[in-house]
Amino acid sequence: MKLSTQIRPISYLKAHASEIVRDLGNKGPSLVITQNGEAKAVLQDIHSYEQTQETLALLKILALGQKQIDEGRITPLDQAIQQIKSRRRAG
């Protein structure tokens, strides 16, 4: 999708709202809405939005894991397994 073909002024959104929502619901491309010539908002279908949110959540988890590795806050696998086994025996 070429983003440049999906830029519309806010007046277009006001005049064609139902058409835009219908097209987005049919997996149409996202739209960039401008106001006074500046990009102000992006409209996208709910499925794409949910996918974006899930992707961001996964990236945050990966970044947190990398930060923990960088800080040395890790436990070797064999030690972690021993800790789990010890807890199971104690419980």
N, CA, C and O atoms as a Tinker XYZ file with bonds, in Angstrom:
   364  protein
     1  N      0.849000   -1.182000    0.000000    73     2
     2  CA     0.000000    0.000000    0.000000    64     1     3
     3  C      0.888000    1.236000    0.000000    63     2     4     5
     4  O      1.781000    1.381000    0.835000    81     3
     5  N      0.628000    2.109000   -0.939000    73     3     6
     6  CA     1.337000    3.384000   -0.963000    64     5     7
     7  C      0.598000    4.357000   -0.054000    63     6     8     9
     8  O     -0.573000    4.672000   -0.266000    81     7
     9  N      1.304000    4.815000    0.947000    73     7    10
    10  CA     0.694000    5.719000    1.906000    64     9    11
    11  C      0.239000    7.014000    1.250000    63    10    12    13
    12  O     -0.777000    7.591000    1.639000    81    11
    13  N      0.984000    7.464000    0.268000    73    11    14
    14  CA     0.654000    8.743000   -0.367000    64    13    15
    15  C     -0.720000    8.730000   -1.040000    63    14    16    17
    16  O     -1.322000    9.787000   -1.225000    81    15
    17  N     -1.220000    7.561000   -1.403000    73    15    18
    18  CA    -2.546000    7.494000   -2.032000    64    17    19
    19  C     -3.652000    7.395000   -1.003000    63    18    20    21
    20  O     -4.829000    7.395000   -1.363000    81    19
    21  N     -3.302000    7.311000    0.266000    73    19    22
    22  CA    -4.299000    7.141000    1.322000    64    21    23
    23  C     -4.381000    8.341000    2.260000    63    22    24    25
    24  O     -4.759000    8.200000    3.423000    81    23
    25  N     -4.031000    9.509000    1.758000    73    23    26
    26  CA    -4.080000   10.733000    2.555000    64    25    27
    27  C     -5.311000   11.526000    2.145000    63    26    28    29
    28  O     -5.520000   11.804000    0.964000    81    27
    29  N     -6.125000   11.887000    3.134000    73    27    30
    30  CA    -7.348000   12.635000    2.858000    64    29    31
    31  C     -7.502000   13.761000    3.881000    63    30    32    33
    32  O     -7.115000   13.609000    5.040000    81    31
    33  N     -8.064000   14.885000    3.452000    73    31    34
    34  CA    -8.313000   15.974000    4.407000    64    33    35
    35  C     -9.501000   15.629000    5.306000    63    34    36    37
    36  O    -10.312000   14.766000    4.974000    81    35
    37  N     -9.588000   16.293000    6.411000    73    35    38
    38  CA   -10.678000   16.043000    7.350000    64    37    39
    39  C    -12.045000   16.313000    6.715000    63    38    40    41
    40  O    -13.037000   15.689000    7.088000    81    39
    41  N    -12.095000   17.217000    5.783000    73    39    42
    42  CA   -13.374000   17.491000    5.103000    64    41    43
    43  C    -13.853000   16.262000    4.336000    63    42    44    45
    44  O    -15.058000   16.027000    4.244000    81    43
    45  N    -12.931000   15.479000    3.786000    73    43    46
    46  CA   -13.294000   14.238000    3.092000    64    45    47
    47  C    -13.876000   13.248000    4.101000    63    46    48    49
    48  O    -14.865000   12.574000    3.814000    81    47
    49  N    -13.268000   13.163000    5.268000    73    47    50
    50  CA   -13.783000   12.282000    6.313000    64    49    51
    51  C    -15.202000   12.675000    6.704000    63    50    52    53
    52  O    -16.072000   11.816000    6.850000    81    51
    53  N    -15.432000   13.968000    6.872000    73    51    54
    54  CA   -16.763000   14.442000    7.258000    64    53    55
    55  C    -17.804000   14.115000    6.193000    63    54    56    57
    56  O    -18.928000   13.730000    6.516000    81    55
    57  N    -17.440000   14.265000    4.953000    73    55    58
    58  CA   -18.387000   14.058000    3.856000    64    57    59
    59  C    -18.597000   12.590000    3.496000    63    58    60    61
    60  O    -19.629000   12.239000    2.924000    81    59
    61  N    -17.633000   11.728000    3.822000    73    59    62
    62  CA   -17.697000   10.327000    3.384000    64    61    63
    63  C    -17.517000    9.333000    4.530000    63    62    64    65
    64  O    -17.010000    8.233000    4.315000    81    63
    65  N    -17.920000    9.699000    5.722000    73    63    66
    66  CA   -17.656000    8.870000    6.901000    64    65    67
    67  C    -18.190000    7.443000    6.753000    63    66    68    69
    68  O    -17.457000    6.487000    7.007000    81    67
    69  N    -19.433000    7.286000    6.355000    73    67    70
    70  CA   -20.006000    5.936000    6.271000    64    69    71
    71  C    -19.300000    5.101000    5.208000    63    70    72    73
    72  O    -19.078000    3.906000    5.405000    81    71
    73  N    -18.948000    5.713000    4.095000    73    71    74
    74  CA   -18.217000    5.007000    3.037000    64    73    75
    75  C    -16.829000    4.569000    3.526000    63    74    76    77
    76  O    -16.389000    3.451000    3.257000    81    75
    77  N    -16.166000    5.451000    4.235000    73    75    78
    78  CA   -14.834000    5.145000    4.757000    64    77    79
    79  C    -14.900000    3.982000    5.743000    63    78    80    81
    80  O    -14.093000    3.055000    5.670000    81    79
    81  N    -15.856000    4.031000    6.661000    73    79    82
    82  CA   -16.002000    2.964000    7.655000    64    81    83
    83  C    -16.326000    1.640000    6.965000    63    82    84    85
    84  O    -15.789000    0.598000    7.342000    81    83
    85  N    -17.194000    1.675000    5.965000    73    83    86
    86  CA   -17.528000    0.456000    5.221000    64    85    87
    87  C    -16.281000   -0.111000    4.541000    63    86    88    89
    88  O    -16.027000   -1.314000    4.612000    81    87
    89  N    -15.517000    0.738000    3.894000    73    87    90
    90  CA   -14.302000    0.281000    3.202000    64    89    91
    91  C    -13.268000   -0.271000    4.192000    63    90    92    93
    92  O    -12.610000   -1.274000    3.914000    81    91
    93  N    -13.133000    0.380000    5.328000    73    91    94
    94  CA   -12.200000   -0.118000    6.338000    64    93    95
    95  C    -12.653000   -1.483000    6.851000    63    94    96    97
    96  O    -11.828000   -2.362000    7.096000    81    95
    97  N    -13.958000   -1.657000    7.013000    73    95    98
    98  CA   -14.505000   -2.927000    7.462000    64    97    99
    99  C    -14.292000   -4.041000    6.460000    63    98   100   101
   100  O    -14.257000   -5.214000    6.832000    81    99
   101  N    -14.150000   -3.690000    5.199000    73    99   102
   102  CA   -13.890000   -4.670000    4.144000    64   101   103
   103  C    -12.401000   -4.816000    3.870000    63   102   104   105
   104  O    -11.995000   -5.160000    2.760000    81   103
   105  N    -11.605000   -4.557000    4.874000    73   103   106
   106  CA   -10.144000   -4.666000    4.777000    64   105   107
   107  C     -9.549000   -3.660000    3.800000    63   106   108   109
   108  O     -8.543000   -3.926000    3.141000    81   107
   109  N    -10.188000   -2.512000    3.725000    73   107   110
   110  CA    -9.631000   -1.447000    2.896000    64   109   111
   111  C     -8.382000   -0.899000    3.551000    63   110   112   113
   112  O     -8.097000   -1.208000    4.708000    81   111
   113  N     -7.644000   -0.099000    2.829000    73   111   114
   114  CA    -6.398000    0.443000    3.392000    64   113   115
   115  C     -6.676000    1.475000    4.485000    63   114   116   117
   116  O     -7.744000    2.086000    4.520000    81   115
   117  N     -5.727000    1.657000    5.351000    73   115   118
   118  CA    -5.814000    2.696000    6.377000    64   117   119
   119  C     -5.772000    4.058000    5.708000    63   118   120   121
   120  O     -5.250000    4.200000    4.602000    81   119
   121  N     -6.319000    5.048000    6.376000    73   119   122
   122  CA    -6.320000    6.415000    5.849000    64   121   123
   123  C     -5.596000    7.345000    6.810000    63   122   124   125
   124  O     -5.742000    7.243000    8.028000    81   123
   125  N     -4.822000    8.246000    6.243000    73   123   126
   126  CA    -4.199000    9.316000    7.021000    64   125   127
   127  C     -5.073000   10.545000    6.825000    63   126   128   129
   128  O     -5.322000   10.969000    5.696000    81   127
   129  N     -5.534000   11.111000    7.929000    73   127   130
   130  CA    -6.403000   12.286000    7.877000    64   129   131
   131  C     -5.567000   13.521000    8.203000    63   130   132   133
   132  O     -4.827000   13.553000    9.186000    81   131
   133  N     -5.704000   14.523000    7.361000    73   131   134
   134  CA    -4.951000   15.760000    7.570000    64   133   135
   135  C     -5.874000   16.883000    8.005000    63   134   136   137
   136  O     -7.070000   16.882000    7.714000    81   135
   137  N     -5.292000   17.833000    8.703000    73   135   138
   138  CA    -6.000000   19.054000    9.080000    64   137   139
   139  C     -5.035000   20.197000    8.844000    63   138   140   141
   140  O     -3.927000   20.206000    9.381000    81   139
   141  N     -5.453000   21.156000    8.047000    73   139   142
   142  CA    -4.592000   22.277000    7.660000    64   141   143
   143  C     -3.288000   21.784000    7.047000    63   142   144   145
   144  O     -2.227000   22.366000    7.275000    81   143
   145  N     -3.370000   20.719000    6.274000    73   143   146
   146  CA    -2.214000   20.198000    5.558000    64   145   147
   147  C     -1.260000   19.334000    6.373000    63   146   148   149
   148  O     -0.251000   18.865000    5.846000    81   147
   149  N     -1.563000   19.117000    7.646000    73   147   150
   150  CA    -0.705000   18.297000    8.503000    64   149   151
   151  C     -1.411000   17.003000    8.860000    63   150   152   153
   152  O     -2.610000   17.001000    9.139000    81   151
   153  N     -0.672000   15.904000    8.850000    73   151   154
   154  CA    -1.231000   14.623000    9.260000    64   153   155
   155  C     -1.621000   14.703000   10.732000    63   154   156   157
   156  O     -0.820000   15.107000   11.574000    81   155
   157  N     -2.857000   14.314000   11.034000    73   155   158
   158  CA    -3.363000   14.410000   12.411000    64   157   159
   159  C     -3.865000   13.091000   12.959000    63   158   160   161
   160  O     -3.852000   12.890000   14.174000    81   159
   161  N     -4.313000   12.172000   12.088000    73   159   162
   162  CA    -4.888000   10.920000   12.575000    64   161   163
   163  C     -4.760000    9.834000   11.520000    63   162   164   165
   164  O     -4.584000   10.107000   10.333000    81   163
   165  N     -4.853000    8.595000   11.987000    73   163   166
   166  CA    -4.866000    7.446000   11.092000    64   165   167
   167  C     -6.121000    6.650000   11.410000    63   166   168   169
   168  O     -6.405000    6.358000   12.572000    81   167
   169  N     -6.860000    6.306000   10.384000    73   167   170
   170  CA    -8.035000    5.454000   10.536000    64   169   171
   171  C     -7.698000    4.085000    9.978000    63   170   172   173
   172  O     -7.189000    3.965000    8.864000    81   171
   173  N     -7.986000    3.044000   10.764000    73   171   174
   174  CA    -7.734000    1.692000   10.296000    64   173   175
   175  C     -8.830000    0.770000   10.824000    63   174   176   177
   176  O     -9.536000    1.105000   11.775000    81   175
   177  N     -8.961000   -0.401000   10.188000    73   175   178
   178  CA    -9.981000   -1.342000   10.637000    64   177   179
   179  C     -9.566000   -1.931000   11.982000    63   178   180   181
   180  O     -8.394000   -1.890000   12.355000    81   179
   181  N    -10.541000   -2.478000   12.703000    73   179   182
   182  CA   -10.302000   -2.967000   14.056000    64   181   183
   183  C     -9.336000   -4.146000   14.065000    63   182   184   185
   184  O     -8.527000   -4.264000   14.986000    81   183
   185  N     -9.399000   -5.010000   13.075000    73   183   186
   186  CA    -8.507000   -6.168000   13.022000    64   185   187
   187  C     -7.047000   -5.707000   12.914000    63   186   188   189
   188  O     -6.177000   -6.226000   13.615000    81   187
   189  N     -6.787000   -4.753000   12.056000    73   187   190
   190  CA    -5.422000   -4.225000   11.916000    64   189   191
   191  C     -4.970000   -3.560000   13.203000    63   190   192   193
   192  O     -3.814000   -3.699000   13.604000    81   191
   193  N     -5.871000   -2.841000   13.848000    73   191   194
   194  CA    -5.543000   -2.188000   15.115000    64   193   195
   195  C     -5.170000   -3.220000   16.178000    63   194   196   197
   196  O     -4.173000   -3.066000   16.882000    81   195
   197  N     -5.987000   -4.278000   16.285000    73   195   198
   198  CA    -5.707000   -5.321000   17.266000    64   197   199
   199  C     -4.369000   -6.002000   16.987000    63   198   200   201
   200  O     -3.609000   -6.282000   17.914000    81   199
   201  N     -4.079000   -6.271000   15.713000    73   199   202
   202  CA    -2.791000   -6.871000   15.356000    64   201   203
   203  C     -1.634000   -5.956000   15.755000    63   202   204   205
   204  O     -0.614000   -6.421000   16.266000    81   203
   205  N     -1.794000   -4.677000   15.523000    73   203   206
   206  CA    -0.765000   -3.711000   15.888000    64   205   207
   207  C     -0.534000   -3.713000   17.397000    63   206   208   209
   208  O      0.610000   -3.682000   17.853000    81   207
   209  N     -1.617000   -3.750000   18.170000    73   207   210
   210  CA    -1.493000   -3.755000   19.628000    64   209   211
   211  C     -0.808000   -5.030000   20.123000    63   210   212   213
   212  O      0.023000   -4.977000   21.030000    81   211
   213  N     -1.154000   -6.171000   19.534000    73   211   214
   214  CA    -0.511000   -7.434000   19.914000    64   213   215
   215  C      0.978000   -7.416000   19.572000    63   214   216   217
   216  O      1.806000   -7.890000   20.350000    81   215
   217  N      1.307000   -6.874000   18.420000    73   215   218
   218  CA     2.706000   -6.776000   18.014000    64   217   219
   219  C      3.479000   -5.875000   18.972000    63   218   220   221
   220  O      4.600000   -6.202000   19.362000    81   219
   221  N      2.897000   -4.762000   19.348000    73   219   222
   222  CA     3.555000   -3.860000   20.302000    64   221   223
   223  C      3.772000   -4.537000   21.652000    63   222   224   225
   224  O      4.819000   -4.357000   22.275000    81   223
   225  N      2.787000   -5.315000   22.109000    73   223   226
   226  CA     2.923000   -6.018000   23.381000    64   225   227
   227  C      4.077000   -7.014000   23.318000    63   226   228   229
   228  O      4.866000   -7.114000   24.258000    81   227
   229  N      4.178000   -7.748000   22.213000    73   227   230
   230  CA     5.274000   -8.704000   22.054000    64   229   231
   231  C      6.626000   -7.999000   22.012000    63   230   232   233
   232  O      7.597000   -8.476000   22.600000    81   231
   233  N      6.688000   -6.879000   21.324000    73   231   234
   234  CA     7.937000   -6.126000   21.262000    64   233   235
   235  C      8.342000   -5.606000   22.635000    63   234   236   237
   236  O      9.529000   -5.573000   22.960000    81   235
   237  N      7.364000   -5.197000   23.447000    73   235   238
   238  CA     7.668000   -4.745000   24.804000    64   237   239
   239  C      8.231000   -5.890000   25.642000    63   238   240   241
   240  O      9.169000   -5.698000   26.415000    81   239
   241  N      7.652000   -7.086000   25.485000    73   239   242
   242  CA     8.152000   -8.254000   26.208000    64   241   243
   243  C      9.590000   -8.563000   25.792000    63   242   244   245
   244  O     10.448000   -8.830000   26.633000    81   243
   245  N      9.838000   -8.523000   24.486000    73   243   246
   246  CA    11.195000   -8.772000   23.996000    64   245   247
   247  C     12.176000   -7.738000   24.525000    63   246   248   249
   248  O     13.287000   -8.085000   24.928000    81   247
   249  N     11.779000   -6.480000   24.527000    73   247   250
   250  CA    12.658000   -5.413000   25.027000    64   249   251
   251  C     12.938000   -5.600000   26.514000    63   250   252   253
   252  O     14.064000   -5.386000   26.963000    81   251
   253  N     11.928000   -5.997000   27.278000    73   251   254
   254  CA    12.122000   -6.239000   28.707000    64   253   255
   255  C     13.090000   -7.393000   28.918000    63   254   256   257
   256  O     13.978000   -7.311000   29.766000    81   255
   257  N     12.927000   -8.472000   28.150000    73   255   258
   258  CA    13.836000   -9.606000   28.242000    64   257   259
   259  C     15.260000   -9.216000   27.909000    63   258   260   261
   260  O     16.200000   -9.626000   28.591000    81   259
   261  N     15.421000   -8.428000   26.867000    73   259   262
   262  CA    16.771000   -7.978000   26.484000    64   261   263
   263  C     17.380000   -7.104000   27.568000    63   262   264   265
   264  O     18.576000   -7.197000   27.847000    81   263
   265  N     16.571000   -6.262000   28.175000    73   263   266
   266  CA    17.055000   -5.393000   29.254000    64   265   267
   267  C     17.531000   -6.244000   30.438000    63   266   268   269
   268  O     18.569000   -5.964000   31.039000    81   267
   269  N     16.755000   -7.287000   30.763000    73   267   270
   270  CA    17.147000   -8.163000   31.866000    64   269   271
   271  C     18.452000   -8.894000   31.548000    63   270   272   273
   272  O     19.297000   -9.067000   32.427000    81   271
   273  N     18.615000   -9.318000   30.313000    73   271   274
   274  CA    19.866000   -9.964000   29.900000    64   273   275
   275  C     21.027000   -8.986000   30.027000    63   274   276   277
   276  O     22.079000   -9.326000   30.568000    81   275
   277  N     20.828000   -7.763000   29.524000    73   275   278
   278  CA    21.879000   -6.745000   29.582000    64   277   279
   279  C     22.286000   -6.420000   31.018000    63   278   280   281
   280  O     23.449000   -6.121000   31.289000    81   279
   281  N     21.311000   -6.481000   31.941000    73   279   282
   282  CA    21.578000   -6.178000   33.351000    64   281   283
   283  C     22.110000   -7.392000   34.108000    63   282   284   285
   284  O     22.435000   -7.298000   35.292000    81   283
   285  N     22.197000   -8.517000   33.430000    73   283   286
   286  CA    22.699000   -9.723000   34.078000    64   285   287
   287  C     21.681000  -10.394000   34.984000    63   286   288   289
   288  O     22.043000  -11.227000   35.815000    81   287
   289  N     20.429000  -10.042000   34.833000    73   287   290
   290  CA    19.364000  -10.610000   35.667000    64   289   291
   291  C     18.820000  -11.886000   35.010000    63   290   292   293
   292  O     17.653000  -11.958000   34.623000    81   291
   293  N     19.681000  -12.865000   34.899000    73   291   294
   294  CA    19.295000  -14.121000   34.275000    64   293   295
   295  C     19.700000  -15.279000   35.182000    63   294   296   297
   296  O     20.570000  -15.138000   36.042000    81   295
   297  N     19.062000  -16.412000   34.977000    73   295   298
   298  CA    19.378000  -17.625000   35.716000    64   297   299
   299  C     19.686000  -18.712000   34.695000    63   298   300   301
   300  O     18.885000  -18.946000   33.790000    81   299
   301  N     20.811000  -19.370000   34.819000    73   299   302
   302  CA    21.109000  -20.463000   33.887000    64   301   303
   303  C     20.004000  -21.528000   33.934000    63   302   304   305
   304  O     19.392000  -21.751000   34.978000    81   303
   305  N     19.762000  -22.171000   32.810000    73   303   306
   306  CA    18.660000  -23.122000   32.688000    64   305   307
   307  C     18.737000  -24.236000   33.723000    63   306   308   309
   308  O     17.732000  -24.543000   34.363000    81   307
   309  N     19.894000  -24.843000   33.902000    73   307   310
   310  CA    19.986000  -25.952000   34.846000    64   309   311
   311  C     19.671000  -25.502000   36.271000    63   310   312   313
   312  O     19.073000  -26.251000   37.043000    81   311
   313  N     20.066000  -24.301000   36.614000    73   311   314
   314  CA    19.756000  -23.763000   37.944000    64   313   315
   315  C     18.256000  -23.490000   38.085000    63   314   316   317
   316  O     17.672000  -23.772000   39.132000    81   315
   317  N     17.640000  -22.951000   37.051000    73   315   318
   318  CA    16.205000  -22.682000   37.084000    64   317   319
   319  C     15.422000  -23.982000   37.241000    63   318   320   321
   320  O     14.449000  -24.029000   37.994000    81   319
   321  N     15.835000  -25.035000   36.541000    73   319   322
   322  CA    15.156000  -26.327000   36.640000    64   321   323
   323  C     15.290000  -26.879000   38.055000    63   322   324   325
   324  O     14.322000  -27.402000   38.607000    81   323
   325  N     16.464000  -26.770000   38.640000    73   323   326
   326  CA    16.676000  -27.237000   40.008000    64   325   327
   327  C     15.779000  -26.474000   40.992000    63   326   328   329
   328  O     15.213000  -27.072000   41.906000    81   327
   329  N     15.652000  -25.164000   40.806000    73   327   330
   330  CA    14.800000  -24.365000   41.684000    64   329   331
   331  C     13.348000  -24.817000   41.576000    63   330   332   333
   332  O     12.653000  -24.911000   42.588000    81   331
   333  N     12.892000  -25.092000   40.381000    73   331   334
   334  CA    11.508000  -25.546000   40.172000    64   333   335
   335  C     11.303000  -26.900000   40.823000    63   334   336   337
   336  O     10.294000  -27.116000   41.494000    81   335
   337  N     12.237000  -27.812000   40.637000    73   335   338
   338  CA    12.122000  -29.141000   41.236000    64   337   339
   339  C     12.107000  -29.054000   42.758000    63   338   340   341
   340  O     11.355000  -29.772000   43.417000    81   339
   341  N     12.941000  -28.172000   43.315000    73   339   342
   342  CA    12.982000  -28.004000   44.764000    64   341   343
   343  C     11.657000  -27.478000   45.284000    63   342   344   345
   344  O     11.182000  -27.932000   46.325000    81   343
   345  N     11.061000  -26.544000   44.592000    73   343   346
   346  CA     9.764000  -25.985000   45.011000    64   345   347
   347  C      8.667000  -27.034000   44.940000    63   346   348   349
   348  O      7.798000  -27.089000   45.810000    81   347
   349  N      8.705000  -27.865000   43.907000    73   347   350
   350  CA     7.684000  -28.914000   43.753000    64   349   351
   351  C      7.789000  -29.929000   44.884000    63   350   352   353
   352  O      6.775000  -30.392000   45.406000    81   351
   353  N      9.030000  -30.275000   45.263000    73   351   354
   354  CA     9.237000  -31.245000   46.354000    64   353   355
   355  C      8.787000  -30.651000   47.685000    63   354   356   357
   356  O      8.223000  -31.350000   48.527000    81   355
   357  N      9.038000  -29.366000   47.864000    73   355   358
   358  CA     8.689000  -28.705000   49.130000    64   357   359
   359  C      7.184000  -28.486000   49.253000    63   358   360   361
   360  O      6.649000  -28.416000   50.359000    81   359
   361  N      6.514000  -28.379000   48.124000    73   359   362
   362  CA     5.089000  -28.049000   48.126000    64   361   363
   363  C      4.249000  -29.230000   48.202000    63   362   364
   364  O      3.023000  -29.116000   48.213000    81   363
